[in-house]
């Protein structure tokens, strides 16, 4: 594990089910060793060694090969390009960030460079909430801050649907968008 002391892993290792894990160098992790009785630092939790999470995690890791990652990156690039094209076409005060399978639509004309700039004003938050509701009405599950991630079963048609819903939102919800441009 190189020279790192400790690593933490979240729900990706559980196939998006609740789980977490820690790992690290032997000299760091020995405090959890229960092979000789009670460990120096006991640990446990609701989902410790949860068989469903572990099975889902193993299935996910087996499915996520280089081809799957390449597919996700192509889908993510396609989506971000289409969202940006819609923004340009409508002259809308939005920007898009993300990498690989992740994306986020910002109700800001200039792409935020750091987290403080990414915080939405109350007006921007309202627009993003309405956008998230518009997506939900079309069966697209996205967070209220309009960030999302793509998954391996998705195809170009799914990306086209997401971008077409966004394009229609920009075309029809000028009542929300105009105040952002002011």
OpenMM code with the backbone's topology and positions (N, CA, C; nanometers):
from openmm import Vec3, app, unit

residues = "UNK UNK UNK UNK UNK UNK UNK UNK UNK UNK UNK UNK UNK UNK UNK UNK UNK UNK UNK UNK UNK UNK UNK UNK UNK UNK UNK UNK UNK UNK UNK UNK UNK UNK UNK UNK UNK UNK UNK UNK UNK UNK UNK UNK UNK UNK UNK UNK UNK UNK UNK UNK UNK UNK UNK UNK UNK UNK UNK UNK UNK UNK UNK UNK UNK UNK UNK UNK UNK UNK UNK UNK UNK UNK UNK UNK UNK UNK UNK UNK UNK UNK UNK UNK UNK UNK UNK UNK UNK UNK UNK UNK UNK UNK UNK UNK UNK UNK UNK UNK UNK UNK UNK UNK UNK UNK UNK UNK UNK UNK UNK UNK UNK UNK UNK UNK UNK UNK UNK UNK UNK UNK UNK UNK UNK UNK UNK UNK UNK UNK UNK UNK UNK UNK UNK UNK UNK UNK UNK UNK UNK UNK UNK UNK UNK UNK UNK UNK UNK UNK UNK UNK UNK UNK UNK UNK UNK UNK UNK UNK UNK UNK UNK UNK UNK UNK UNK UNK UNK UNK UNK UNK UNK UNK UNK UNK UNK UNK UNK UNK UNK UNK".split()
positions = [
    Vec3(0.0818, -0.1199, 0.0000),
    Vec3(0.0000, 0.0000, 0.0000),
    Vec3(0.0853, 0.1249, 0.0000),
    Vec3(0.1906, 0.1262, -0.0675),
    Vec3(0.2792, 0.2419, -0.0749),
    Vec3(0.3161, 0.2892, 0.0651),
    Vec3(0.3249, 0.4176, 0.0835),
    Vec3(0.3653, 0.4720, 0.2133),
    Vec3(0.2482, 0.5295, 0.2916),
    Vec3(0.1262, 0.5056, 0.2460),
    Vec3(0.0094, 0.5595, 0.3149),
    Vec3(-0.0139, 0.4845, 0.4453),
    Vec3(-0.0610, 0.5547, 0.5446),
    Vec3(-0.0885, 0.4934, 0.6740),
    Vec3(-0.2179, 0.4149, 0.6742),
    Vec3(-0.3258, 0.4783, 0.6246),
    Vec3(-0.4582, 0.4169, 0.6345),
    Vec3(-0.5449, 0.4629, 0.5179),
    Vec3(-0.6350, 0.3778, 0.4755),
    Vec3(-0.7285, 0.4075, 0.3671),
    Vec3(-0.8696, 0.3836, 0.4171),
    Vec3(-0.9640, 0.4607, 0.3662),
    Vec3(-1.1052, 0.4357, 0.3948),
    Vec3(-1.1778, 0.4178, 0.2630),
    Vec3(-1.2759, 0.3300, 0.2637),
    Vec3(-1.3542, 0.2993, 0.1445),
    Vec3(-1.5013, 0.3074, 0.1807),
    Vec3(-1.5798, 0.3652, 0.0916),
    Vec3(-1.7220, 0.3818, 0.1172),
    Vec3(-1.8068, 0.2842, 0.0405),
    Vec3(-1.9290, 0.3245, 0.0121),
    Vec3(-2.0284, 0.2309, -0.0371),
    Vec3(-2.0002, 0.1694, -0.1724),
    Vec3(-1.9045, 0.2184, -0.2480),
    Vec3(-1.8739, 0.1550, -0.3759),
    Vec3(-1.8322, 0.0097, -0.3549),
    Vec3(-1.7668, -0.0181, -0.2437),
    Vec3(-1.7236, -0.1563, -0.2210),
    Vec3(-1.8405, -0.2472, -0.1852),
    Vec3(-1.9560, -0.1898, -0.1592),
    Vec3(-2.0763, -0.2677, -0.1308),
    Vec3(-2.1751, -0.2619, -0.2458),
    Vec3(-2.1265, -0.2307, -0.3660),
    Vec3(-2.2185, -0.2224, -0.4793),
    Vec3(-2.3257, -0.1182, -0.4557),
    Vec3(-2.2919, -0.0108, -0.3861),
    Vec3(-2.3798, 0.1010, -0.3479),
    Vec3(-2.4712, 0.0689, -0.2311),
    Vec3(-2.4547, -0.0462, -0.1698),
    Vec3(-2.5269, -0.0769, -0.0463),
    Vec3(-2.4438, -0.0264, 0.0719),
    Vec3(-2.5061, -0.0093, 0.1891),
    Vec3(-2.4334, 0.0463, 0.3033),
    Vec3(-2.3181, -0.0447, 0.3465),
    Vec3(-2.2012, 0.0102, 0.3513),
    Vec3(-2.0825, -0.0606, 0.4006),
    Vec3(-1.9680, 0.0391, 0.4049),
    Vec3(-1.8685, 0.0078, 0.4751),
    Vec3(-1.7467, 0.0876, 0.4776),
    Vec3(-1.6320, -0.0043, 0.5140),
    Vec3(-1.5126, 0.0368, 0.4843),
    Vec3(-1.3965, -0.0452, 0.5183),
    Vec3(-1.2761, 0.0440, 0.5407),
    Vec3(-1.1853, -0.0050, 0.6206),
    Vec3(-1.0576, 0.0613, 0.6410),
    Vec3(-0.9476, -0.0399, 0.6133),
    Vec3(-0.8355, 0.0089, 0.5732),
    Vec3(-0.7195, -0.0767, 0.5494),
    Vec3(-0.5944, 0.0073, 0.5609),
    Vec3(-0.4839, -0.0582, 0.5801),
    Vec3(-0.3605, 0.0167, 0.5907),
    Vec3(-0.2421, -0.0726, 0.6173),
    Vec3(-0.1318, -0.0091, 0.6497),
    Vec3(-0.0102, -0.0842, 0.6792),
    Vec3(-0.0317, -0.1718, 0.8023),
    Vec3(0.0389, -0.2823, 0.8065),
    Vec3(0.0271, -0.3778, 0.9173),
    Vec3(0.0509, -0.3088, 1.0521),
    Vec3(0.1503, -0.2200, 1.0597),
    Vec3(0.1821, -0.1558, 1.1869),
    Vec3(0.0735, -0.0585, 1.2325),
    Vec3(-0.0125, -0.0166, 1.1425),
    Vec3(-0.1245, 0.0700, 1.1777),
    Vec3(-0.2474, -0.0145, 1.2115),
    Vec3(-0.2703, -0.1171, 1.1314),
    Vec3(-0.3919, -0.1975, 1.1452),
    Vec3(-0.3878, -0.2976, 1.2607),
    Vec3(-0.2704, -0.3225, 1.3181),
    Vec3(-0.2605, -0.4238, 1.4233),
    Vec3(-0.3540, -0.3951, 1.5406),
    Vec3(-0.3911, -0.2693, 1.5620),
    Vec3(-0.4778, -0.2357, 1.6757),
    Vec3(-0.6150, -0.3010, 1.6653),
    Vec3(-0.6529, -0.3460, 1.5449),
    Vec3(-0.7820, -0.4114, 1.5249),
    Vec3(-0.7712, -0.5644, 1.5283),
    Vec3(-0.6527, -0.6176, 1.5435),
    Vec3(-0.6283, -0.7621, 1.5378),
    Vec3(-0.6892, -0.8318, 1.6588),
    Vec3(-0.7830, -0.9219, 1.6333),
    Vec3(-0.8481, -0.9960, 1.7413),
    Vec3(-0.8022, -1.1419, 1.7438),
    Vec3(-0.6952, -1.1742, 1.6710),
    Vec3(-0.6512, -1.3142, 1.6632),
    Vec3(-0.5961, -1.3659, 1.7955),
    Vec3(-0.5554, -1.2789, 1.8860),
    Vec3(-0.5001, -1.3211, 2.0158),
    Vec3(-0.5887, -1.2751, 2.1310),
    Vec3(-0.7156, -1.2572, 2.1026),
    Vec3(-0.8070, -1.2105, 2.2056),
    Vec3(-0.8630, -1.0742, 2.1694),
    Vec3(-0.8967, -1.0024, 2.2728),
    Vec3(-0.9584, -0.8707, 2.2541),
    Vec3(-0.8613, -0.7745, 2.1839),
    Vec3(-0.9078, -0.7069, 2.0746),
    Vec3(-0.8195, -0.6128, 2.0059),
    Vec3(-0.7984, -0.4865, 2.0898),
    Vec3(-0.6916, -0.4148, 2.0604),
    Vec3(-0.6637, -0.2890, 2.1294),
    Vec3(-0.7763, -0.1891, 2.1028),
    Vec3(-0.8215, -0.1831, 1.9782),
    Vec3(-0.9314, -0.0950, 1.9394),
    Vec3(-1.0421, -0.1816, 1.8789),
    Vec3(-1.1459, -0.2098, 1.9552),
    Vec3(-1.2553, -0.2888, 1.8974),
    Vec3(-1.3324, -0.2055, 1.7953),
    Vec3(-1.3844, -0.2710, 1.6958),
    Vec3(-1.4642, -0.2001, 1.5961),
    Vec3(-1.5801, -0.2887, 1.5550),
    Vec3(-1.6854, -0.2259, 1.5117),
    Vec3(-1.8041, -0.2986, 1.4670),
    Vec3(-1.9061, -0.1985, 1.4213),
    Vec3(-2.0092, -0.2475, 1.3633),
    Vec3(-2.1137, -0.1589, 1.3171),
    Vec3(-2.2306, -0.2371, 1.2611),
    Vec3(-2.3366, -0.1672, 1.2339),
    Vec3(-2.4585, -0.2290, 1.1844),
    Vec3(-2.4346, -0.3133, 1.0600),
    Vec3(-2.3489, -0.2648, 0.9715),
    Vec3(-2.3285, -0.3352, 0.8460),
    Vec3(-2.1926, -0.4065, 0.8400),
    Vec3(-2.1300, -0.4293, 0.9545),
    Vec3(-2.0026, -0.5007, 0.9550),
    Vec3(-2.0227, -0.6415, 0.9003),
    Vec3(-1.9457, -0.6736, 0.7988),
    Vec3(-1.9497, -0.8057, 0.7343),
    Vec3(-2.0887, -0.8407, 0.6830),
    Vec3(-2.1680, -0.7423, 0.6480),
    Vec3(-2.3026, -0.7666, 0.5968),
    Vec3(-2.2934, -0.8499, 0.4685),
    Vec3(-2.3522, -0.9678, 0.4645),
    Vec3(-2.3357, -1.0557, 0.3482),
    Vec3(-2.3965, -0.9991, 0.2195),
    Vec3(-2.5069, -0.9283, 0.2296),
    Vec3(-2.5669, -0.8703, 0.1092),
    Vec3(-2.4757, -0.7625, 0.0508),
    Vec3(-2.4243, -0.6740, 0.1367),
    Vec3(-2.3345, -0.5693, 0.0891),
    Vec3(-2.2066, -0.6284, 0.0306),
    Vec3(-2.1536, -0.7309, 0.0944),
    Vec3(-2.0302, -0.7923, 0.0451),
    Vec3(-2.0527, -0.8634, -0.0887),
    Vec3(-2.1664, -0.9302, -0.1035),
    Vec3(-2.1981, -0.9986, -0.2298),
    Vec3(-2.2174, -0.8968, -0.3417),
    Vec3(-2.2917, -0.7895, -0.3129),
    Vec3(-2.3130, -0.6850, -0.4137),
    Vec3(-2.1804, -0.6177, -0.4499),
    Vec3(-2.0962, -0.5938, -0.3510),
    Vec3(-1.9668, -0.5326, -0.3768),
    Vec3(-1.8786, -0.6197, -0.4637),
    Vec3(-1.8753, -0.7488, -0.4350),
    Vec3(-1.7949, -0.8403, -0.5158),
    Vec3(-1.8476, -0.8452, -0.6591),
    Vec3(-1.9796, -0.8511, -0.6748),
    Vec3(-2.0381, -0.8525, -0.8096),
    Vec3(-2.0037, -0.7236, -0.8843),
    Vec3(-2.0106, -0.6108, -0.8160),
    Vec3(-1.9768, -0.4830, -0.8798),
    Vec3(-1.8309, -0.4790, -0.9219),
    Vec3(-1.7429, -0.5213, -0.8326),
    Vec3(-1.6004, -0.5177, -0.8657),
    Vec3(-1.5666, -0.6123, -0.9798),
    Vec3(-1.6341, -0.7262, -0.9854),
    Vec3(-1.6102, -0.8186, -1.0963),
    Vec3(-1.6615, -0.7623, -1.2278),
    Vec3(-1.7683, -0.6837, -1.2221),
    Vec3(-1.8269, -0.6269, -1.3442),
    Vec3(-1.7528, -0.5018, -1.3916),
    Vec3(-1.6851, -0.4336, -1.3019),
    Vec3(-1.6189, -0.3081, -1.3376),
    Vec3(-1.4787, -0.3342, -1.3914),
    Vec3(-1.4752, -0.3772, -1.5156),
    Vec3(-1.3469, -0.3976, -1.5819),
    Vec3(-1.3128, -0.2739, -1.6647),
    Vec3(-1.2025, -0.2778, -1.7373),
    Vec3(-1.1589, -0.1618, -1.8154),
    Vec3(-1.2642, -0.1215, -1.9182),
    Vec3(-1.3311, -0.2193, -1.9786),
    Vec3(-1.4353, -0.1884, -2.0775),
    Vec3(-1.5508, -0.1116, -2.0126),
    Vec3(-1.5877, -0.1494, -1.8903),
    Vec3(-1.6965, -0.0802, -1.8202),
    Vec3(-1.6570, 0.0643, -1.7880),
    Vec3(-1.5344, 0.0832, -1.7403),
    Vec3(-1.4888, 0.2193, -1.7102),
    Vec3(-1.4811, 0.3037, -1.8367),
    Vec3(-1.4353, 0.2455, -1.9447),
    Vec3(-1.4284, 0.3175, -2.0732),
    Vec3(-1.5689, 0.3569, -2.1194),
    Vec3(-1.6634, 0.2649, -2.1069),
    Vec3(-1.8028, 0.2920, -2.1428),
    Vec3(-1.8575, 0.4091, -2.0609),
    Vec3(-1.8327, 0.4074, -1.9297),
    Vec3(-1.8814, 0.5144, -1.8427),
    Vec3(-1.8181, 0.6487, -1.8777),
    Vec3(-1.6898, 0.6483, -1.9077),
    Vec3(-1.6228, 0.7733, -1.9445),
    Vec3(-1.6785, 0.8298, -2.0743),
    Vec3(-1.7062, 0.7439, -2.1722),
    Vec3(-1.7635, 0.7903, -2.2991),
    Vec3(-1.9031, 0.8462, -2.2777),
    Vec3(-1.9831, 0.7776, -2.1957),
    Vec3(-2.1167, 0.8290, -2.1661),
    Vec3(-2.1096, 0.9639, -2.0950),
    Vec3(-2.0208, 0.9751, -1.9964),
    Vec3(-2.0062, 1.1005, -1.9229),
    Vec3(-1.9623, 1.2143, -2.0129),
    Vec3(-1.8660, 1.1883, -2.1001),
    Vec3(-1.8211, 1.2921, -2.1941),
    Vec3(-1.9350, 1.3332, -2.2865),
    Vec3(-2.0092, 1.2343, -2.3356),
    Vec3(-2.1221, 1.2636, -2.4253),
    Vec3(-2.2265, 1.3502, -2.3542),
    Vec3(-2.2615, 1.3133, -2.2311),
    Vec3(-2.3628, 1.3888, -2.1582),
    Vec3(-2.3158, 1.5311, -2.1316),
    Vec3(-2.1957, 1.5467, -2.0788),
    Vec3(-2.1478, 1.6822, -2.0478),
    Vec3(-2.1410, 1.7673, -2.1742),
    Vec3(-2.0964, 1.7089, -2.2866),
    Vec3(-2.0928, 1.7827, -2.4134),
    Vec3(-2.2327, 1.8251, -2.4567),
    Vec3(-2.3303, 1.7357, -2.4449),
    Vec3(-2.4671, 1.7689, -2.4858),
    Vec3(-2.5294, 1.8738, -2.3945),
    Vec3(-2.5036, 1.8644, -2.2642),
    Vec3(-2.5567, 1.9651, -2.1718),
    Vec3(-2.4968, 2.1019, -2.2024),
    Vec3(-2.3664, 2.1053, -2.2275),
    Vec3(-2.3006, 2.2330, -2.2612),
    Vec3(-2.3536, 2.2892, -2.3930),
    Vec3(-2.3809, 2.2018, -2.4892),
    Vec3(-2.4350, 2.2468, -2.6177),
    Vec3(-2.5727, 2.3099, -2.5978),
    Vec3(-2.6551, 2.2511, -2.5118),
    Vec3(-2.7879, 2.3080, -2.4836),
    Vec3(-2.7740, 2.4440, -2.4161),
    Vec3(-2.6803, 2.4565, -2.3244),
    Vec3(-2.6568, 2.5848, -2.2570),
    Vec3(-2.6184, 2.6909, -2.3592),
    Vec3(-2.5280, 2.6568, -2.4487),
    Vec3(-2.4841, 2.7501, -2.5524),
    Vec3(-2.5986, 2.7860, -2.6456),
    Vec3(-2.6744, 2.6861, -2.6877),
    Vec3(-2.7861, 2.7073, -2.7806),
    Vec3(-2.8879, 2.8053, -2.7228),
    Vec3(-2.9116, 2.7975, -2.5929),
    Vec3(-3.0125, 2.8832, -2.5291),
    Vec3(-2.9528, 3.0076, -2.4646),
    Vec3(-2.8203, 3.0187, -2.4645),
    Vec3(-2.7573, 3.1322, -2.3968),
    Vec3(-2.7941, 3.1362, -2.2503),
    Vec3(-2.8057, 3.0192, -2.1894),
    Vec3(-2.8537, 3.0087, -2.0510),
    Vec3(-2.7396, 3.0263, -1.9510),
    Vec3(-2.7699, 3.0818, -1.8337),
    Vec3(-2.6675, 3.1053, -1.7313),
    Vec3(-2.6388, 2.9797, -1.6487),
    Vec3(-2.5919, 2.8763, -1.7157),
    Vec3(-2.5605, 2.7498, -1.6508),
    Vec3(-2.4200, 2.7078, -1.6902),
    Vec3(-2.3639, 2.6150, -1.6152),
    Vec3(-2.2368, 2.5516, -1.6493),
    Vec3(-2.2440, 2.4072, -1.6022),
    Vec3(-2.1518, 2.3255, -1.6526),
    Vec3(-2.1528, 2.1823, -1.6226),
    Vec3(-2.0123, 2.1398, -1.5806),
    Vec3(-2.0059, 2.0617, -1.4747),
    Vec3(-1.8780, 2.0060, -1.4304),
    Vec3(-1.8911, 1.8546, -1.4206),
    Vec3(-1.7798, 1.7899, -1.3979),
    Vec3(-1.7808, 1.6464, -1.3785),
    Vec3(-1.6650, 1.5789, -1.4469),
    Vec3(-1.6514, 1.4505, -1.4218),
    Vec3(-1.5484, 1.3681, -1.4834),
    Vec3(-1.5978, 1.2245, -1.4840),
    Vec3(-1.5527, 1.1506, -1.5824),
    Vec3(-1.5898, 1.0093, -1.5972),
    Vec3(-1.7422, 0.9962, -1.5933),
    Vec3(-1.7983, 0.9234, -1.4979),
    Vec3(-1.9426, 0.9012, -1.4941),
    Vec3(-2.0176, 1.0058, -1.4128),
    Vec3(-1.9482, 1.1055, -1.3599),
    Vec3(-2.0104, 1.2058, -1.2738),
    Vec3(-2.0375, 1.3353, -1.3487),
    Vec3(-2.1471, 1.4011, -1.3126),
    Vec3(-2.1783, 1.5310, -1.3711),
    Vec3(-2.2558, 1.6147, -1.2716),
    Vec3(-2.2479, 1.7454, -1.2921),
    Vec3(-2.3264, 1.8389, -1.2112),
    Vec3(-2.3594, 1.9593, -1.2965),
    Vec3(-2.4854, 1.9982, -1.2907),
    Vec3(-2.5324, 2.1177, -1.3606),
    Vec3(-2.5373, 2.2304, -1.2571),
    Vec3(-2.4703, 2.3406, -1.2864),
    Vec3(-2.4670, 2.4567, -1.1973),
    Vec3(-2.5528, 2.5674, -1.2580),
    Vec3(-2.6317, 2.6329, -1.1760),
    Vec3(-2.7100, 2.7474, -1.2218),
    Vec3(-2.6238, 2.8726, -1.2111),
    Vec3(-2.5082, 2.8656, -1.2739),
    Vec3(-2.4097, 2.9742, -1.2739),
    Vec3(-2.3472, 2.9786, -1.4130),
    Vec3(-2.3317, 3.0981, -1.4700),
    Vec3(-2.2737, 3.1052, -1.6047),
    Vec3(-2.1247, 3.0723, -1.6089),
    Vec3(-2.0551, 3.0900, -1.4972),
    Vec3(-1.9122, 3.0611, -1.4914),
    Vec3(-1.8926, 2.9360, -1.4061),
    Vec3(-1.8219, 2.8410, -1.4605),
    Vec3(-1.7979, 2.7152, -1.3904),
    Vec3(-1.7245, 2.7401, -1.2591),
    Vec3(-1.7805, 2.6934, -1.1476),
    Vec3(-1.7124, 2.7115, -1.0195),
    Vec3(-1.5754, 2.6428, -1.0199),
    Vec3(-1.4786, 2.7082, -0.9571),
    Vec3(-1.3435, 2.6522, -0.9489),
    Vec3(-1.3155, 2.5881, -0.8148),
    Vec3(-1.3957, 2.6214, -0.7140),
    Vec3(-1.3783, 2.5640, -0.5820),
    Vec3(-1.5134, 2.5603, -0.5118),
    Vec3(-1.5216, 2.4880, -0.4007),
    Vec3(-1.6510, 2.4578, -0.3404),
    Vec3(-1.7303, 2.5813, -0.3004),
    Vec3(-1.6658, 2.6883, -0.2563),
    Vec3(-1.7404, 2.8082, -0.2161),
    Vec3(-1.8155, 2.8672, -0.3346),
    Vec3(-1.7516, 2.8657, -0.4503),
    Vec3(-1.8161, 2.9179, -0.5710),
    Vec3(-1.9306, 2.8281, -0.6164),
    Vec3(-1.9268, 2.7010, -0.5793),
    Vec3(-2.0302, 2.6067, -0.6218),
    Vec3(-2.1574, 2.6165, -0.5377),
    Vec3(-2.1496, 2.6793, -0.4213),
    Vec3(-2.2686, 2.6932, -0.3374),
    Vec3(-2.3736, 2.7764, -0.4100),
    Vec3(-2.4938, 2.7259, -0.4139),
    Vec3(-2.6027, 2.7944, -0.4842),
    Vec3(-2.6630, 2.9035, -0.3965),
    Vec3(-2.6935, 3.0163, -0.4603),
    Vec3(-2.7716, 3.1200, -0.3921),
    Vec3(-2.9133, 3.0660, -0.3758),
    Vec3(-2.9953, 3.1298, -0.2943),
    Vec3(-3.1342, 3.0822, -0.2828),
    Vec3(-3.2067, 3.0786, -0.4180),
    Vec3(-3.1822, 3.1782, -0.5023),
    Vec3(-3.2462, 3.1812, -0.6346),
    Vec3(-3.1972, 3.0653, -0.7210),
    Vec3(-3.0666, 3.0411, -0.7195),
    Vec3(-3.0101, 2.9309, -0.7966),
    Vec3(-3.0607, 2.7966, -0.7440),
    Vec3(-3.0683, 2.7831, -0.6117),
    Vec3(-3.1177, 2.6589, -0.5516),
    Vec3(-3.2603, 2.6312, -0.5948),
    Vec3(-3.3417, 2.7353, -0.6038),
    Vec3(-3.4805, 2.7193, -0.6474),
    Vec3(-3.4861, 2.6688, -0.7925),
    Vec3(-3.4042, 2.7258, -0.8780),
    Vec3(-3.4002, 2.6835, -1.0184),
    Vec3(-3.3545, 2.5381, -1.0275),
    Vec3(-3.2523, 2.5026, -0.9527),
    Vec3(-3.2013, 2.3653, -0.9555),
    Vec3(-3.3043, 2.2660, -0.9029),
    Vec3(-3.3784, 2.3049, -0.8005),
    Vec3(-3.4846, 2.2186, -0.7486),
    Vec3(-3.5915, 2.1962, -0.8549),
    Vec3(-3.6298, 2.3019, -0.9246),
    Vec3(-3.7289, 2.2875, -1.0318),
    Vec3(-3.6743, 2.2013, -1.1456),
    Vec3(-3.5459, 2.2144, -1.1740),
    Vec3(-3.4843, 2.1298, -1.2758),
    Vec3(-3.4857, 1.9843, -1.2307),
    Vec3(-3.4513, 1.9585, -1.1054),
    Vec3(-3.4540, 1.8218, -1.0524),
    Vec3(-3.5955, 1.7641, -1.0591),
    Vec3(-3.6954, 1.8463, -1.0299),
    Vec3(-3.8352, 1.8003, -1.0397),
    Vec3(-3.8728, 1.7688, -1.1839),
    Vec3(-3.8236, 1.8502, -1.2768),
    Vec3(-3.8496, 1.8250, -1.4184),
    Vec3(-3.7885, 1.6917, -1.4596),
    Vec3(-3.6668, 1.6661, -1.4163),
    Vec3(-3.6037, 1.5367, -1.4445),
    Vec3(-3.6866, 1.4234, -1.3844),
    Vec3(-3.7303, 1.4392, -1.2589),
    Vec3(-3.8074, 1.3345, -1.1913),
    Vec3(-3.9372, 1.3037, -1.2655),
    Vec3(-4.0019, 1.4077, -1.3184),
    Vec3(-4.1254, 1.3866, -1.3946),
    Vec3(-4.1019, 1.3010, -1.5182),
    Vec3(-3.9789, 1.2975, -1.5656),
    Vec3(-3.9435, 1.2169, -1.6835),
    Vec3(-3.8765, 1.0854, -1.6444),
    Vec3(-3.8812, 1.0511, -1.5149),
    Vec3(-3.8244, 0.9252, -1.4677),
    Vec3(-3.6744, 0.9267, -1.4492),
    Vec3(-3.6147, 1.0458, -1.4421),
    Vec3(-3.4696, 1.0585, -1.4245),
    Vec3(-3.4433, 1.1003, -1.2807),
    Vec3(-3.3750, 1.0158, -1.2068),
    Vec3(-3.3461, 1.0407, -1.0664),
    Vec3(-3.2157, 1.1188, -1.0555),
    Vec3(-3.2245, 1.2389, -1.0008),
    Vec3(-3.1078, 1.3258, -0.9868),
    Vec3(-3.1221, 1.4006, -0.8548),
    Vec3(-3.0125, 1.4390, -0.7954),
    Vec3(-3.0187, 1.5106, -0.6681),
    Vec3(-3.0771, 1.6502, -0.6872),
    Vec3(-3.1204, 1.7104, -0.5780),
    Vec3(-3.1769, 1.8455, -0.5853),
    Vec3(-3.0733, 1.9495, -0.6264),
    Vec3(-2.9450, 1.9195, -0.6104),
    Vec3(-2.8432, 2.0135, -0.6583),
    Vec3(-2.7985, 1.9764, -0.8003),
    Vec3(-2.8733, 1.8909, -0.8627),
    Vec3(-2.8550, 1.8457, -1.0011),
    Vec3(-2.7163, 1.7888, -1.0281),
    Vec3(-2.6721, 1.7042, -0.9371),
    Vec3(-2.5523, 1.6253, -0.9635),
    Vec3(-2.5957, 1.4806, -0.9765),
    Vec3(-2.5232, 1.4069, -1.0560),
    Vec3(-2.5602, 1.2681, -1.0753),
    Vec3(-2.4442, 1.1846, -1.1237),
    Vec3(-2.4698, 1.0569, -1.1322),
    Vec3(-2.3699, 0.9649, -1.1848),
    Vec3(-2.4390, 0.8664, -1.2785),
    Vec3(-2.3660, 0.8270, -1.3774),
    Vec3(-2.4168, 0.7338, -1.4773),
    Vec3(-2.3812, 0.5922, -1.4352),
    Vec3(-2.4506, 0.4950, -1.4916),
    Vec3(-2.4232, 0.3563, -1.4562),
    Vec3(-2.4013, 0.2723, -1.5812),
    Vec3(-2.3389, 0.1588, -1.5622),
    Vec3(-2.2986, 0.0754, -1.6758),
    Vec3(-2.4136, 0.0275, -1.7639),
    Vec3(-2.5344, 0.0058, -1.7134),
    Vec3(-2.6417, -0.0368, -1.8056),
    Vec3(-2.6874, 0.0737, -1.9014),
    Vec3(-2.6503, 0.1980, -1.8734),
    Vec3(-2.6963, 0.3098, -1.9560),
    Vec3(-2.6345, 0.3043, -2.0950),
    Vec3(-2.7098, 0.3581, -2.1908),
    Vec3(-2.6672, 0.3628, -2.3310),
    Vec3(-2.6822, 0.5058, -2.3814),
    Vec3(-2.6420, 0.5302, -2.5047),
    Vec3(-2.6518, 0.6642, -2.5632),
    Vec3(-2.7940, 0.7182, -2.5585),
    Vec3(-2.8944, 0.6322, -2.5752),
    Vec3(-3.0333, 0.6770, -2.5706),
    Vec3(-3.0675, 0.7382, -2.4345),
    Vec3(-3.0116, 0.6824, -2.3275),
    Vec3(-3.0352, 0.7377, -2.1932),
    Vec3(-2.9720, 0.8758, -2.1800),
    Vec3(-2.8529, 0.8902, -2.2351),
    Vec3(-2.7834, 1.0193, -2.2320),
    Vec3(-2.8624, 1.1220, -2.3118),
    Vec3(-2.9109, 1.0800, -2.4280),
    Vec3(-2.9902, 1.1703, -2.5121),
    Vec3(-3.1181, 1.2133, -2.4415),
    Vec3(-3.1798, 1.1231, -2.3647),
    Vec3(-3.3005, 1.1582, -2.2896),
    Vec3(-3.2680, 1.2636, -2.1837),
    Vec3(-3.1622, 1.2434, -2.1079),
    Vec3(-3.1244, 1.3399, -2.0048),
    Vec3(-3.1006, 1.4774, -2.0671),
    Vec3(-3.0238, 1.4801, -2.1752),
    Vec3(-2.9929, 1.6101, -2.2360),
    Vec3(-3.1157, 1.6728, -2.3010),
    Vec3(-3.2082, 1.5912, -2.3543),
    Vec3(-3.3289, 1.6494, -2.4151),
    Vec3(-3.4215, 1.7079, -2.3086),
    Vec3(-3.4285, 1.6449, -2.1920),
    Vec3(-3.5090, 1.7007, -2.0824),
    Vec3(-3.4488, 1.8340, -2.0378),
    Vec3(-3.3177, 1.8394, -2.0268),
    Vec3(-3.2515, 1.9650, -1.9905),
    Vec3(-3.2755, 2.0715, -2.0966),
    Vec3(-3.2634, 2.0347, -2.2230),
    Vec3(-3.2860, 2.1293, -2.3335),
    Vec3(-3.4286, 2.1852, -2.3278),
    Vec3(-3.5269, 2.0980, -2.3048),
    Vec3(-3.6677, 2.1441, -2.2943),
    Vec3(-3.6858, 2.2361, -2.1742),
    Vec3(-3.6192, 2.2043, -2.0630),
    Vec3(-3.6274, 2.2904, -1.9452),
    Vec3(-3.5758, 2.4300, -1.9791),
    Vec3(-3.4620, 2.4357, -2.0468),
    Vec3(-3.4060, 2.5660, -2.0837),
    Vec3(-3.4979, 2.6406, -2.1803),
    Vec3(-3.5639, 2.5673, -2.2675),
    Vec3(-3.6519, 2.6292, -2.3679),
    Vec3(-3.7831, 2.6772, -2.3082),
    Vec3(-3.8316, 2.6108, -2.2027),
    Vec3(-3.9666, 2.6403, -2.1540),
    Vec3(-3.9730, 2.7091, -2.0185),
    Vec3(-3.8639, 2.7141, -1.9448),
    Vec3(-3.8691, 2.7714, -1.8105),
    Vec3(-3.7944, 2.9024, -1.7992),
    Vec3(-3.8097, 2.9861, -1.8995),
    Vec3(-3.7494, 3.1188, -1.8975),
    Vec3(-3.7913, 3.1998, -1.7767),
    Vec3(-3.9127, 3.1722, -1.7244),
    Vec3(-3.9604, 3.2436, -1.6065),
    Vec3(-3.8664, 3.2238, -1.4876),
    Vec3(-3.8038, 3.1093, -1.4810),
    Vec3(-3.7085, 3.0812, -1.3732),
    Vec3(-3.5673, 3.1287, -1.4076),
    Vec3(-3.5330, 3.1137, -1.5343),
    Vec3(-3.3950, 3.1356, -1.5761),
    Vec3(-3.3614, 3.2841, -1.5934),
    Vec3(-3.4563, 3.3635, -1.6417),
    Vec3(-3.4295, 3.5060, -1.6675),
    Vec3(-3.3747, 3.5796, -1.5470),
    Vec3(-3.4303, 3.5600, -1.4266),
    Vec3(-3.3745, 3.6325, -1.3114),
    Vec3(-3.2276, 3.5980, -1.2839),
    Vec3(-3.1841, 3.4774, -1.3206),
    Vec3(-3.0441, 3.4396, -1.3001),
    Vec3(-2.9513, 3.5190, -1.3908),
    Vec3(-3.0028, 3.5580, -1.5081),
    Vec3(-2.9208, 3.6303, -1.6056),
    Vec3(-2.9044, 3.7767, -1.5697),
    Vec3(-2.9942, 3.8263, -1.4839),
    Vec3(-2.9924, 3.9697, -1.4491),
    Vec3(-2.8757, 4.0076, -1.3623),
] * unit.nanometer
topology = app.Topology()
chain = topology.addChain("A")
for resn in residues:
    res = topology.addResidue(resn, chain)
    for name in ("N", "CA", "C"):
        topology.addAtom(name, app.Element.getBySymbol(name[0]), res)
